């Protein structure tokens, strides 16, 4: 099964097939992986828009450290 990203305002949306039985309003956390993007369901109190751990991991994987890492993290 293949879905297609569609533009909606300044964002892209993905359609979840009906067969997956995902309820409207379900919250998910996107995670960048080597194979693409993985979405995980999250609890109500989880902060959906906190990507700081993902950003930091990406910068470390790019080889940044010390003051350079801190500087780039603040910019991102």
C-alpha positions, 0 to 999 in steps of 0.5 A: 500500500502506498500513500502520497504526501499532499500540501496543506498550507505550509505543511505536508499531510499523509493519508492513513488508510482506513484499514489501519483503524486510526481514530481522528485526533490520534496523536503521534510522534514522528521519528527520523530513521535511516529508512525514512519516518516512523510515527509512534502513538503518544499519550495525551501529556506527551509534548508533540512539538518537542523535537530537541532530542531528534535535533541533537541526535542528528547534530551529533551524528554529523560529528559536531561537538562542544561549542560547535554543537551548542551553537548549531543546536541553538540555531536549529 
